[in-house]
Amino acid sequence: MRAHLIRDQQAFLRYLEVPGADPPVVWIHGWQCSSTGELAPAAVQPCLAGRRALLVDLFGHGYSDRPPDFGYTLGEHARTVVDLIDALAISACTVVGHSMGADIGGHVAIARPDVVGALVMAEGNLVPRPVNAAVGGTPEAEFVAHGYAELLARQASSAASDPDGVAARHLGITSSCDPRALHREDVSMAAGHNPPRHDLQSLAARSTYLVGELSEPDPEFDDELRSLGIARVVVPDTGHAMGLQNPAGLARAVADVLTPSRAVQHR
């Protein structure tokens, strides 16, 4: 585990570094998650052995600090990741983001187009999504005081009903999140702070969108991906939580992006 000081916040962004060859893969987790909890099982799969990985826990998540004055918007999170990339003098990398992390990864790629050679978006939003009524749909103070505990209680109930399911694993990750971060992130996603479509379309980086085989089909969104020139790849035997449901499948999809000649065909 390593720590990087974000000076304007005087707070530490922490990340797990898996040693290996450059260029590295920078992993960015989704909402209510952490890269160390959600994505580490994929980053250490045999098909990615020997590749350097940086698993970033965003502010308010996992092992990173929880600066109270940080805005926790998609753009602000992206700036902290860019700050880390610059501080490590990374000249080339692949960015892999899941869900909210995919949108943040898009902002990172747009900010550093000369560094990010490939962008993998695992079920990112790419468009504003409805506000979560139980989180961003309530005042922040109310969510911090009561709503966060209620959210954890609902997850605990789901976990108890299926101890071997995703909810049981996810509960431990969500419980390490700052409720202020969850609220502000939900508001940011609903406000349309996604990376601009035209900027994604103009990226020189190879862009790939991963979708879980068990996720709800969305033909209209698939057409939009084609219009943007973004390849669509199906990860088998998983829904949205692919880092927890099928880390080997997620890793295989990322490995194929790293080796373009072996890339899975658009589906």
PyMOL commands that set and color helices and strands:
alter all, ss='L'
color gray80, all
select helices_A, chain A and resi 35-38+40-43+46-48+74-87+100-111+140-161+166-174+179-190+197-201+219-228+242-245+247-258+260-262
alter helices_A, ss='H'
color red, helices_A
select strands_A, chain A and resi 2-6+11-18+21-28+51-57+93-98+116-122+206-212+231-235
alter strands_A, ss='S'
color yellow, strands_A
deselect
rebuild
show_as cartoon
